[in-house]
Amino acid sequence: MLRLFSRSLPMRRPSFLRKHMSSAYTHVSDMPVTSLAISKPTMRALTEVMGYSFLTKVQATTLPVILEGKDVLAKSKTGTGKTMAFLIPTIETLVHTHLHKKQKNNISALILSPSRELATQIEVEAKKLSTFHPIHIACIVGGVPMSKDLHRLHHPDGIDLLVATPGRLQDHLNSDNGDLVRRLAGIRILVLDEADRLLDMGFRRDIEKLLQFLPVSRRQTLLFSATLPTSLDQIQKLALKTNHVFIDTVGDDEDQTHVHVKQSVVTCQFKDHIAALDKLLDAHIQSSPDGYKIIVFFPTARAAGFMAQLFLHAGYPVLEMHSRKSQSHRTKTAANFRARDNQILFSSDVSARGVDYPGVTLVIQVGLTEKEQYIHRLGRTGRAGKDGEGVLLLSPFETPFLNELNDMQLVETTVPRGKAPRVENSMRRVQSNADLRKAAEQAYQAWLGYYNSNLRRLNMNKEQLVDMAEEYSRIVGLKEVPALQKSIISKMGLKGTGLRVAATSGGGSGHSGGRGGGFSGGRGGGSVNSGARGGGSSRTHLQS
């Protein structure tokens, strides 16, 4: 295996480029696009349609090797031009194979992507790059009816390039009586984009099964990965030829996003979180006369959904993106947010990695997450060398998480005290607006489930968690703590903690134990319960 490193590249740029450069060009190399040995239609698309003049450092390092037809394992970060680093050789391979293609139904190129959004983005870029070629491209991802996929896959002129998520591809391989397997038998180039993430998301077995169907000798394989975990070793051995080339475009001294992006942490009382978020958004908008683009990340899809509705009612230009939305909604939302400034995207982690949204000026992360996810989320801003800012919003009980971020150069800051009238007016609608109330109840359940799985990291016990969940229900505007199914409470290991238990046929709701008071004992009062909190219902934990 040959190893190449990008740090040997000369980084002086022509004076005319330096003269008009901004920080956005820090990933650009000296290598002009016109120096590539590629077909004229591809070159025309790069320069005329996509407006490229110079290659990025990643492209300048990888493309000469890949265009020679070698298998490549490339270590590269998102936001550095890696998509074009594999799309250009993919299109060029298709141009060559098109001349010799005997079966128009055969698929000649396959790109696997870990997420629907990233797969869709790759399809869009591939279509631009193939503008002047008679190449047909299809994209199949989850969240779309299989019947629509079949319509795409059976294009009358055939499919040359297929972009897919592994799960949806496996669905088709398992359901079409071998037709797709036969069509993939002629694959000439295979790309695994964000290979480490493909494995993190549990696609290893799907990929291993797929590799059994694909030809070996005539196939070029490209693996792009931000990290090189040991779990990648087996896939690497199965997918790549023994003489493949390893190209490290990161190195030990990488210019990581979290090094050059301003990061701050705001710690405020749990009950003040929504007001604090309101003030952070308003302050950034007021200080961005040239336009803004903000992403706000939440721990769960349900939280993102509720907060999106709440802040939309408060008059903010909010878009909603999370796993509970349909694929068509997510695709339209991503395109909208990518194309326009002065918008705010409320999201779960479906937007945390891989998808490129140009010009994001601020990333706000609300609540607990993992360090790796913190970094990936932060990476949505400050991309391609541009300026950006990240804010982490925590409650005191979440501050143990800061110990995991002790090397992240976070600076403590505050938000102005006082009320936030816009969002407070919106909060008053929760009880009277059925959609808002339902979203708040779902957010409560999801919050409970998420934090229940992170108790050890927060040094909390289950009783403390139930107390915080009760406070969360008040924070999102609910007058009564939502009741949960007894079976869910049991599965979450929260039986006997005082959670409200949903009524079964023939009876009222109650509490699951332990604390009294109108639940089931201890605090006084009330109705069916199984423990000590008393009063009208019974409590438990649920994640969604």
LUMZATOR-660291 format. One line per 4 residues: their letters; for each residue x, y, z of C-alpha. Coordinates in nm, 4 decimals. Last residue first. Layout:
A = X/Y/Z ~ ...;
// end
This chain:
SQLH = -3.8193/0.9344/2.0744 ~ -3.7236/0.8319/2.4261 ~ -3.9489/0.7473/2.7170 ~ -3.9277/0.7728/3.0929;
TRSS = -4.1928/0.7284/3.3690 ~ -4.4497/0.9037/3.5949 ~ -4.7853/0.8283/3.7531 ~ -5.1079/1.0151/3.7615;
GGGR = -5.3568/1.2131/3.9547 ~ -5.1768/1.2863/4.2708 ~ -4.9256/1.1004/4.4706 ~ -4.5554/1.0902/4.4703;
AGSN = -4.4937/0.7758/4.6644 ~ -4.5569/0.4669/4.4728 ~ -4.8016/0.2953/4.2605 ~ -5.0638/0.5520/4.1842;
VSGG = -5.4326/0.5926/4.1204 ~ -5.5506/0.9147/4.2638 ~ -5.4861/1.1902/4.4996 ~ -5.3078/1.3471/4.7427;
GRGG = -5.0174/1.4137/4.9306 ~ -4.6590/1.4542/4.8732 ~ -4.5376/1.1202/4.9978 ~ -4.7887/0.8893/4.8351;
SFGG = -4.9097/0.8097/4.5001 ~ -4.9352/1.1097/4.2792 ~ -5.1112/1.3858/4.4639 ~ -4.8088/1.4321/4.6807;
GRGG = -4.6307/1.1054/4.7205 ~ -4.2792/1.0249/4.6224 ~ -4.2184/0.6663/4.5372 ~ -4.4378/0.5242/4.2856;
SHGS = -4.5479/0.4909/3.9335 ~ -4.8161/0.7506/3.9506 ~ -5.1765/0.7261/3.8363 ~ -5.4134/0.7633/3.5463;
GGGS = -5.7768/0.6781/3.5644 ~ -5.9455/0.3457/3.5122 ~ -6.1575/0.1213/3.2949 ~ -5.9321/0.0972/2.9955;
TAAV = -5.5812/0.1902/3.1005 ~ -5.4855/0.5377/3.2115 ~ -5.1370/0.6613/3.1373 ~ -4.8845/0.6384/3.4191;
RLGT = -4.7392/0.9592/3.5560 ~ -4.3796/0.9152/3.6680 ~ -4.3167/0.8709/4.0386 ~ -3.9946/0.6703/4.0256;
GKLG = -4.1493/0.3298/4.0899 ~ -4.0857/0.1943/3.7422 ~ -3.8162/0.3902/3.5672 ~ -3.6224/0.1113/3.3981;
MKSI = -3.6998/0.2511/3.0554 ~ -3.8751/-0.0704/2.9591 ~ -4.0982/-0.0431/3.2673 ~ -4.1987/0.3140/3.1959;
ISKQ = -4.2725/0.2164/2.8373 ~ -4.4944/-0.0705/2.9485 ~ -4.6850/0.1576/3.1877 ~ -4.7662/0.3974/2.9055;
LAPV = -4.6767/0.7555/2.9789 ~ -4.8733/1.0442/3.1291 ~ -4.7788/1.3994/3.0359 ~ -4.6946/1.6330/3.3266;
EKLG = -4.9763/1.8852/3.3564 ~ -4.9845/2.2559/3.2813 ~ -4.7603/2.2168/2.9765 ~ -4.5691/2.5216/2.8548;
VIRS = -4.2405/2.3733/2.7353 ~ -4.0706/2.4803/3.0595 ~ -4.3443/2.3190/3.2680 ~ -4.2825/1.9792/3.1061;
YEEA = -3.9089/2.0358/3.1504 ~ -3.9602/2.0864/3.5243 ~ -4.1284/1.7474/3.5473 ~ -3.8411/1.5995/3.3478;
MDVL = -3.5928/1.7535/3.5913 ~ -3.7716/1.5914/3.8866 ~ -3.7843/1.2592/3.7018 ~ -3.4113/1.2833/3.6375;
QEKN = -3.3391/1.3480/4.0029 ~ -3.5311/1.0312/4.0894 ~ -3.3413/0.8369/3.8251 ~ -2.9989/0.9277/3.9592;
MNLR = -2.7682/1.1927/3.8200 ~ -2.3912/1.2093/3.7735 ~ -2.4436/1.3712/3.4318 ~ -2.2436/1.1169/3.2305;
RLNS = -2.4003/0.8370/3.4339 ~ -2.7528/0.9599/3.3645 ~ -2.7110/0.9644/2.9864 ~ -2.9704/0.7081/2.8723;
NYYG = -3.2366/0.8638/3.0935 ~ -3.1448/1.1961/2.9359 ~ -3.2599/1.0803/2.5939 ~ -3.5728/0.9022/2.7128;
LWAQ = -3.6964/1.1908/2.9247 ~ -3.6301/1.4470/2.6541 ~ -3.8214/1.2310/2.4052 ~ -4.1247/1.2108/2.6310;
YAQE = -4.1191/1.5845/2.7012 ~ -4.0776/1.6677/2.3316 ~ -4.3786/1.4493/2.2512 ~ -4.5871/1.6381/2.5073;
AAKR = -4.4700/1.9721/2.3666 ~ -4.5536/1.8640/2.0102 ~ -4.9032/1.7618/2.1231 ~ -4.9528/2.0987/2.2929;
LDAN = -4.8269/2.2877/1.9892 ~ -5.0597/2.0987/1.7568 ~ -5.3604/2.1414/1.9876 ~ -5.3117/2.5172/2.0340;
SQVR = -5.4781/2.6329/2.3567 ~ -5.2249/2.4889/2.6015 ~ -4.9190/2.5833/2.3985 ~ -5.0423/2.9281/2.2953;
RMSN = -4.9001/3.1089/2.5977 ~ -4.5532/2.9959/2.4911 ~ -4.5766/3.2102/2.1760 ~ -4.6240/3.5223/2.3832;
EVRP = -4.3215/3.4204/2.5869 ~ -4.1242/3.3704/2.2647 ~ -4.1640/3.7285/2.1540 ~ -4.1542/3.8836/2.5026;
AKGR = -3.8115/3.7490/2.6061 ~ -3.7888/3.8463/2.9714 ~ -3.4878/3.9707/3.1590 ~ -3.1217/3.8955/3.1820;
PVTT = -2.8815/3.9549/2.8962 ~ -2.6999/3.6426/2.7767 ~ -2.3803/3.5165/2.9333 ~ -2.0343/3.3981/2.8288;
EVLQ = -1.7879/3.1259/2.9164 ~ -1.5179/3.0652/2.6555 ~ -1.4749/2.7208/2.5009 ~ -1.1253/2.6308/2.3837;
MDNL = -1.2151/2.2708/2.2910 ~ -0.9606/2.0812/2.5006 ~ -1.1801/2.0561/2.8132 ~ -1.4766/1.9347/2.6093;
ENLF = -1.5440/1.6116/2.8011 ~ -1.5223/1.8034/3.1293 ~ -1.7810/2.0425/2.9842 ~ -2.0330/1.7573/2.9853;
PTEF = -2.0357/1.7761/3.3665 ~ -2.2196/2.1082/3.3028 ~ -2.5516/1.9425/3.2184 ~ -2.7078/1.9869/3.5663;
PSLL = -2.6258/2.3590/3.5503 ~ -2.8232/2.4025/3.2260 ~ -2.6403/2.4255/2.8961 ~ -2.6351/2.6328/2.5762;
LVGE = -2.3302/2.5730/2.3553 ~ -2.2547/2.8575/2.1150 ~ -2.0567/2.8288/1.7904 ~ -1.9314/3.1020/1.5609;
GDKG = -1.8179/3.1223/1.2015 ~ -1.5637/3.2790/0.9709 ~ -1.4925/3.1095/0.6410 ~ -1.2026/2.8675/0.5964;
ARGT = -1.3875/2.6174/0.3794 ~ -1.6450/2.5770/0.6539 ~ -1.6556/2.8070/0.9570 ~ -2.0014/2.6799/1.0416;
RGLR = -2.1450/2.3303/0.9913 ~ -1.8303/2.1984/1.1626 ~ -1.9732/2.2926/1.5014 ~ -2.2236/2.0128/1.4524;
HIYQ = -1.9454/1.7671/1.3744 ~ -1.7447/1.8777/1.6782 ~ -2.0391/1.8547/1.9178 ~ -2.1285/1.5188/1.7640;
EKET = -1.7842/1.3836/1.8495 ~ -1.8078/1.5274/2.2005 ~ -2.1471/1.3654/2.2549 ~ -2.4568/1.5797/2.3204;
LGVQ = -2.6232/1.7569/2.6105 ~ -2.8318/2.0700/2.5789 ~ -2.8929/2.3222/2.3039 ~ -2.6226/2.3550/2.0398;
IVLT = -2.6181/2.6884/1.8587 ~ -2.4330/2.7165/1.5264 ~ -2.3793/3.0634/1.3812 ~ -2.2766/3.2175/1.0487;
VGPY = -2.3636/2.9319/0.8121 ~ -2.2415/3.0529/0.4725 ~ -2.2741/2.7416/0.2610 ~ -2.4796/2.4478/0.3896;
DVGR = -2.2847/2.1299/0.3158 ~ -2.4321/1.8007/0.4315 ~ -2.1677/1.5664/0.5719 ~ -2.2367/1.5931/0.9409;
ASVD = -2.4736/1.7457/1.1907 ~ -2.7792/1.7963/0.9716 ~ -2.9523/1.4653/1.0584 ~ -2.8376/1.5425/1.4141;
SSFL = -3.1604/1.7158/1.5120 ~ -3.2495/2.0452/1.3542 ~ -3.3912/2.3932/1.3861 ~ -3.2699/2.5800/1.0767;
IQND = -3.2752/2.9595/1.0919 ~ -3.2962/3.1759/0.7803 ~ -3.1546/3.5108/0.6731 ~ -2.9708/3.3692/0.3696;
RARF = -3.1113/3.1524/0.0913 ~ -2.9981/2.8610/-0.1257 ~ -2.8764/2.6064/0.1279 ~ -3.1737/2.6595/0.3575;
NAAT = -3.4186/2.6087/0.0722 ~ -3.2375/2.3039/-0.0652 ~ -3.2220/2.1456/0.2805 ~ -3.5904/2.2191/0.3416;
KTRH = -3.6937/2.0693/0.0084 ~ -3.4940/1.7506/0.0723 ~ -3.6160/1.7234/0.4310 ~ -3.9799/1.7638/0.3286;
SQSK = -3.9448/1.5013/0.0530 ~ -3.7755/1.2656/0.2979 ~ -4.0619/1.2933/0.5423 ~ -4.0069/1.4658/0.8773;
RSHM = -3.9570/1.2700/1.1986 ~ -3.5841/1.2409/1.1279 ~ -3.5253/1.6133/1.1680 ~ -3.5273/1.9438/0.9816;
ELVP = -3.7565/2.2404/1.0570 ~ -3.7115/2.5842/0.9011 ~ -3.7487/2.8974/1.1123 ~ -3.7871/3.2579/0.9967;
YGAH = -3.8642/3.3830/1.3527 ~ -4.2060/3.5332/1.4238 ~ -4.2848/3.3900/1.7665 ~ -4.5149/3.1306/1.6070;
LFLQ = -4.2088/3.0098/1.4132 ~ -4.0201/3.0013/1.7415 ~ -4.2724/2.7630/1.8974 ~ -4.3135/2.5461/1.5883;
AMFG = -3.9378/2.5011/1.5537 ~ -3.9047/2.4402/1.9269 ~ -4.1570/2.1568/1.9110 ~ -3.9958/1.9891/1.6111;
AARA = -3.6382/2.0218/1.7350 ~ -3.7411/1.8787/2.0712 ~ -3.9133/1.5874/1.8988 ~ -3.6072/1.5164/1.6842;
TPFF = -3.3932/1.4876/1.9948 ~ -3.0824/1.6482/2.1468 ~ -3.1381/1.9859/1.9785 ~ -2.9266/2.1674/1.7197;
VIIK = -2.9832/2.5293/1.6144 ~ -2.8464/2.6220/1.2713 ~ -2.8144/2.9893/1.1787 ~ -2.7697/3.1749/0.8499;
YGDP = -2.7167/3.5493/0.8702 ~ -2.7168/3.8526/0.6450 ~ -2.4992/4.1552/0.5810 ~ -2.6505/4.3469/0.8738;
SSQI = -2.5571/4.0627/1.1118 ~ -2.5469/4.2088/1.4660 ~ -2.9259/4.2282/1.5021 ~ -2.9634/3.8684/1.3825;
HADL = -2.7003/3.7476/1.6271 ~ -2.8623/3.9272/1.9212 ~ -3.2105/3.7982/1.8317 ~ -3.0931/3.4385/1.8086;
LKDL = -2.9055/3.4498/2.1376 ~ -3.1976/3.6268/2.3070 ~ -3.4528/3.3664/2.1987 ~ -3.2182/3.0858/2.3005;
AAIH = -3.1863/3.2418/2.6456 ~ -3.5655/3.2729/2.6744 ~ -3.6025/2.9042/2.5867 ~ -3.3359/2.8015/2.8343;
DKFQ = -3.4539/3.0106/3.1316 ~ -3.6258/2.7274/3.3218 ~ -3.3068/2.5209/3.3032 ~ -3.1083/2.7938/3.4749;
CTVV = -2.8288/2.9349/3.2656 ~ -2.4924/2.8219/3.1354 ~ -2.3780/2.9819/2.8100 ~ -2.0750/2.8286/2.6413;
SQKV = -1.8602/2.9943/2.3781 ~ -1.6736/2.8907/2.0666 ~ -1.5077/3.1095/1.8037 ~ -1.4169/2.8925/1.5060;
HVHT = -1.0463/2.8551/1.4262 ~ -0.9545/2.5506/1.6359 ~ -1.2975/2.3845/1.6337 ~ -1.2891/2.3727/1.2552;
QDED = -0.9709/2.1705/1.2489 ~ -0.6660/2.2923/1.0623 ~ -0.4918/1.9559/1.0578 ~ -0.1508/1.9211/1.2208;
DGVT = -0.1468/1.5421/1.2461 ~ -0.2310/1.4912/0.8823 ~ -0.5602/1.5713/0.7120 ~ -0.5232/1.4969/0.3416;
DIFV = -0.3843/1.1490/0.4088 ~ -0.3814/0.9460/0.0887 ~ -0.3605/0.5665/0.1120 ~ -0.3008/0.4008/-0.2257;
HNTK = -0.4307/0.0542/-0.3103 ~ -0.1907/-0.2277/-0.3930 ~ -0.3859/-0.4866/-0.1917 ~ -0.7048/-0.4051/-0.3818;
LALK = -0.9753/-0.2377/-0.1770 ~ -1.3236/-0.3546/-0.0783 ~ -1.2796/-0.6596/0.1436 ~ -0.9608/-0.5471/0.3165;
QIQD = -1.0926/-0.1925/0.3665 ~ -1.4203/-0.3253/0.5003 ~ -1.2264/-0.5337/0.7538 ~ -1.0037/-0.2440/0.8612;
LSTP = -1.2825/0.0142/0.8977 ~ -1.3751/-0.1107/1.2454 ~ -1.0239/-0.0098/1.3535 ~ -1.1304/0.3521/1.3146;
LTAS = -0.9752/0.5642/1.0376 ~ -1.1320/0.9093/1.0605 ~ -1.2793/1.1554/0.8107 ~ -1.3321/0.8757/0.5581;
FLLT = -1.3316/0.8495/0.1799 ~ -1.3088/0.4995/0.0342 ~ -1.2652/0.4710/-0.3432 ~ -1.2943/0.1414/-0.5299;
QRRS = -1.2048/0.0701/-0.8923 ~ -1.3727/-0.2425/-1.0265 ~ -1.2377/-0.4567/-1.3090 ~ -1.0901/-0.7331/-1.0897;
VPLF = -1.3448/-0.7367/-0.8091 ~ -1.6964/-0.7625/-0.9483 ~ -1.9776/-0.6752/-0.7064 ~ -2.2213/-0.9157/-0.5434;
QLLK = -2.0070/-1.0098/-0.2420 ~ -1.9321/-0.6421/-0.1822 ~ -2.3030/-0.5829/-0.1237 ~ -2.3188/-0.8331/0.1606;
EIDR = -2.0206/-0.6673/0.3319 ~ -2.1791/-0.3252/0.2875 ~ -2.5089/-0.4378/0.4393 ~ -2.3221/-0.6018/0.7281;
RFGM = -2.1277/-0.2820/0.8032 ~ -2.4268/-0.0485/0.7809 ~ -2.4633/0.0089/1.1554 ~ -2.4652/0.3875/1.1650;
DLLR = -2.1085/0.4044/1.2938 ~ -2.0001/0.1892/0.9972 ~ -2.1403/0.4290/0.7393 ~ -1.9950/0.7107/0.9498;
DAED = -1.6450/0.5734/0.9115 ~ -1.6974/0.5303/0.5368 ~ -1.7855/0.8948/0.4869 ~ -1.8366/0.8260/0.1157;
LVLI = -1.7978/0.4675/-0.0025 ~ -1.7394/0.4910/-0.3771 ~ -1.7565/0.2007/-0.6230 ~ -1.6337/0.2216/-0.9845;
RIGA = -1.6677/-0.0221/-1.2732 ~ -1.9899/-0.1968/-1.1726 ~ -2.0923/-0.4596/-1.4287 ~ -2.2482/-0.7021/-1.1816;
LRRV = -2.4672/-0.4203/-1.0503 ~ -2.7383/-0.4904/-1.3090 ~ -2.7439/-0.8586/-1.2178 ~ -2.7846/-0.7783/-0.8483;
LDGN = -3.0607/-0.5316/-0.9372 ~ -3.2588/-0.8049/-1.1131 ~ -3.2004/-1.0655/-0.8411 ~ -3.5606/-1.1350/-0.7507;
DSNL = -3.6363/-0.7679/-0.6768 ~ -3.6956/-0.7667/-0.3009 ~ -3.3731/-0.8284/-0.1116 ~ -3.1511/-0.6193/-0.3380;
HDQL = -3.4105/-0.3429/-0.3210 ~ -3.4121/-0.3294/0.0587 ~ -3.0308/-0.3550/0.0570 ~ -3.0133/-0.0380/-0.1509;
RGPT = -3.2454/0.1345/0.0970 ~ -3.0240/0.0382/0.3906 ~ -2.6984/0.1241/0.2157 ~ -2.7995/0.4816/0.1226;
AVLL = -2.7839/0.5253/-0.2499 ~ -2.6333/0.7056/-0.5480 ~ -2.6597/0.5088/-0.8730 ~ -2.4636/0.6141/-1.1797;
DIGD = -2.5225/0.4807/-1.5321 ~ -2.8950/0.4103/-1.5191 ~ -3.0857/0.2861/-1.8226 ~ -3.2270/0.4765/-2.1189;
PHHL = -3.5866/0.3782/-2.0398 ~ -3.5345/0.4633/-1.6709 ~ -3.6048/0.1511/-1.4698 ~ -3.4210/0.2537/-1.1529;
RHLD = -3.6115/0.5808/-1.1269 ~ -3.9536/0.4156/-1.1524 ~ -3.8378/0.1465/-0.9112 ~ -3.7365/0.4134/-0.6604;
KSMP = -4.0821/0.5693/-0.6831 ~ -4.2374/0.2296/-0.6080 ~ -4.0063/0.1925/-0.3075 ~ -4.1875/0.4857/-0.1462;
VGGV = -3.9399/0.7483/-0.0192 ~ -3.8237/0.7703/0.3433 ~ -3.5112/0.5706/0.2716 ~ -3.2838/0.6657/-0.0155;
ICAI = -3.2506/0.5965/-0.3869 ~ -3.0695/0.8364/-0.6215 ~ -3.0565/0.7977/-0.9987 ~ -2.8167/0.9312/-1.2610;
HIPH = -2.8243/0.9038/-1.6399 ~ -2.5229/1.0117/-1.8438 ~ -2.5429/1.1589/-2.1937 ~ -2.2625/1.4059/-2.1031;
FTSL = -2.2738/1.7864/-2.1182 ~ -2.4431/1.8420/-1.7823 ~ -2.2533/1.5544/-1.6174 ~ -2.0940/1.7720/-1.3480;
KKAE = -2.4243/1.9399/-1.2685 ~ -2.5978/1.6026/-1.2402 ~ -2.3232/1.4742/-1.0115 ~ -2.3577/1.7781/-0.7841;
VEIQ = -2.7324/1.7217/-0.7418 ~ -2.6878/1.3476/-0.6832 ~ -2.4205/1.4132/-0.4194 ~ -2.6576/1.6488/-0.2355;
TALE = -2.9317/1.3864/-0.2397 ~ -2.6949/1.1275/-0.0947 ~ -2.5852/1.3746/0.1741 ~ -2.9433/1.4454/0.2758;
RSPS = -3.0438/1.0796/0.2804 ~ -2.7529/0.9854/0.5028 ~ -2.4608/0.7416/0.5111 ~ -2.3705/0.7629/0.1399;
LILA = -2.2920/0.4813/-0.1024 ~ -2.1861/0.5716/-0.4562 ~ -2.2294/0.3149/-0.7338 ~ -2.0999/0.3364/-1.0905;
SINN = -2.1570/0.1250/-1.4026 ~ -2.5203/0.0202/-1.3647 ~ -2.6192/-0.2270/-1.6359 ~ -2.9540/-0.1677/-1.8052;
KQKK = -2.7836/-0.0339/-2.1184 ~ -2.6137/-0.3705/-2.1698 ~ -2.3082/-0.3655/-2.3963 ~ -2.1336/-0.0595/-2.2559;
HLHT = -1.8118/0.0057/-2.4469 ~ -1.8419/0.3779/-2.5198 ~ -2.0371/0.4348/-2.1987 ~ -1.7485/0.2754/-2.0077;
HVLT = -1.5175/0.5674/-2.0911 ~ -1.7642/0.8437/-2.0080 ~ -1.8703/0.6531/-1.6969 ~ -1.5117/0.6392/-1.5747;
EITP = -1.4821/1.0143/-1.6313 ~ -1.8013/1.0729/-1.4318 ~ -1.6643/0.8700/-1.1412 ~ -1.3230/1.0365/-1.1681;
ILFA = -1.4883/1.3802/-1.1260 ~ -1.7322/1.2614/-0.8590 ~ -1.4648/1.1279/-0.6215 ~ -1.2662/1.4449/-0.5610;
MTKG = -1.5806/1.6473/-0.6326 ~ -1.7265/1.5212/-0.3063 ~ -1.3953/1.5748/-0.1239 ~ -1.4053/1.9522/-0.1609;
TGTK = -1.2836/2.0473/0.1857 ~ -1.6152/2.0843/0.3709 ~ -1.6022/1.7351/0.5150 ~ -1.2657/1.6067/0.6327;
SKAL = -1.0345/1.3764/0.4430 ~ -0.8581/1.0447/0.4905 ~ -0.8483/0.8890/0.1475 ~ -0.8350/0.5145/0.0795;
VDKG = -0.7714/0.4810/-0.2921 ~ -0.7974/0.2097/-0.5579 ~ -0.5996/0.3146/-0.8628 ~ -0.7492/0.4144/-1.1976;
ELIV = -0.4935/0.6783/-1.2919 ~ -0.7681/0.9358/-1.2334 ~ -0.7616/0.8369/-0.8661 ~ -0.3940/0.9278/-0.8270;
PLTT = -0.4125/1.2662/-1.0007 ~ -0.7433/1.3374/-0.8213 ~ -0.6320/1.2789/-0.4620 ~ -0.3833/1.5533/-0.3793;
AQVK = -0.5227/1.8367/-0.5914 ~ -0.8759/1.7460/-0.4838 ~ -0.7897/1.7601/-0.1140 ~ -0.5992/2.0865/-0.1564;
TLFS = -0.8953/2.2419/-0.3345 ~ -0.8790/2.2713/-0.7098 ~ -0.8654/2.6059/-0.8864 ~ -1.0975/2.7767/-1.1356;
YGMV = -1.4405/2.6308/-1.0600 ~ -1.7591/2.8038/-1.1811 ~ -1.9949/2.5065/-1.1504 ~ -2.1655/2.5381/-1.4889;
ETLA = -1.8900/2.7028/-1.6934 ~ -1.5658/2.5779/-1.5367 ~ -1.6539/2.2360/-1.3996 ~ -1.9167/2.1641/-1.6658;
RMTP = -1.6752/2.2568/-1.9444 ~ -1.4061/2.0362/-1.7966 ~ -1.6492/1.7445/-1.7874 ~ -1.7501/1.8067/-2.1500;
KSIA = -1.3821/1.8355/-2.2532 ~ -1.2786/1.5030/-2.1022 ~ -1.0278/1.4925/-1.8177 ~ -0.6521/1.5282/-1.7789;
LSTV = -0.6667/1.7914/-1.5063 ~ -0.4544/2.1048/-1.5508 ~ -0.7634/2.3099/-1.6422 ~ -0.8854/2.2917/-1.2826;
PMDS = -0.5877/2.5011/-1.1780 ~ -0.3509/2.3627/-0.9112 ~ -0.2291/2.6298/-0.6705 ~ -0.4456/2.4880/-0.3930;
VHTY = -0.7648/2.6173/-0.2298 ~ -0.8533/2.5218/0.1305 ~ -0.7750/2.8720/0.2634 ~ -0.9981/3.0250/-0.0024;
ASSM = -1.2894/3.1272/0.2204 ~ -1.0522/3.3462/0.4208 ~ -1.0801/3.6036/0.1448 ~ -0.8995/3.6137/-0.1863;
HKRL = -0.9098/3.8842/-0.4492 ~ -0.5431/3.9805/-0.4452 ~ -0.4307/3.6281/-0.3684 ~ -0.5925/3.5107/-0.6899;
FSPR = -0.4167/3.7738/-0.9024 ~ -0.0901/3.6982/-0.7237 ~ -0.0974/3.3315/-0.8141 ~ -0.1153/3.1063/-0.5102;
RMPL = 0.1655/2.9731/-0.2958 ~ 0.0643/2.6471/-0.1222 ~ 0.3145/2.3991/-0.2575 ~ 0.1863/2.0477/-0.1812;
SRSF = 0.3982/1.8369/0.0549 ~ 0.1272/1.8538/0.3193 ~ -0.1028/1.6357/0.1099 ~ 0.0347/1.3035/0.2284;
LRLM = 0.0665/0.9870/0.0224 ~ 0.0932/0.6261/0.1377 ~ 0.1384/0.3362/-0.1047 ~ 0.0000/0.0000/0.0000;
// end
